[in-house]
């Protein structure tokens, strides 16, 4: 069977860098193609880089079929989930993929579900998801939502859907960010970059010349100013981001006038009050340190528990 390559599908995920492509080519030449390419009929779904290298060097490869897709949207969702599971994907690309997932689900469920999803921490839309599913309507056992041939799928048009008219709700920003293993704030910044950033600024973020946080700030500037900042290099980008933050920052509050020490009538009581205040602030600081430590450990465990792989 002749394998068909769709250029739009190949470009749906950001291409490998030159170094990544060279490393993959060396690996295939040394070890062969160990992972099978994924097909939907004759259409190549996963393994575009491996396929091109194997054809170039006449390296044998295997293929497997994924027969459960019903549309190209299903293919895109599968590609998104597949790439989100890889460690090599940058935080910016994770956010881009999460937003693409949102667009697909929003198109399936309608704008009302998207509005409801933004209103609550766990999504919203067309009622609660059926038993055995996640908030976005996907099965709790992580099999794909289009997998009708999985165990228990014969009773409903889609797995777990007792009501044929029920549609999965669009996940909230928090749920999308959690699935992409980035913060909700970072996802919001990436969405702003996608909507407002000049192409040069987007490229700078992808190349690591500017952080997501700083790029979101620079994206609020006129396009010409963004382009000029990118042309000026890393320092110019950082300066532009600093200027935006300073412009948005509230004016500093004036400190209340200090009472002259000789006017304090009860000095021992004032000293006791200040000691209590110091103890309270110290306790709050210690509690915040503990929270940061727990969050750091949780983030490390989440990242180490994710799978990896090359296309």
Secondary structure, DSSP 8 states (H G I E B T S, - for coil): ---B--HHHHTTS----HHHHHHHHHHHHHH---S-EEEETTEEEE-HHHHHHHHHHT----EEE-TT--SHHHHHHHHHHHHHT-TTS-HHHHHHHHHHHHHHHHHHH-HHHHHHHHHSTT--SSS---TTB-TTS-BTT---TT-TTSTT-TTSSSTT-SSTT-------HHHHHHHHTS-HHHHHHHHHHHHH--HHHHHHHHTTSS-HHHHHHHTTS-HHHHHHHHHT-HHHHHHHHHHHHHHHS-----------GGG-S-HHHHHHHHHHHHHHHHHHHHHHHHHHHHHHHHHHHHHHHS-----
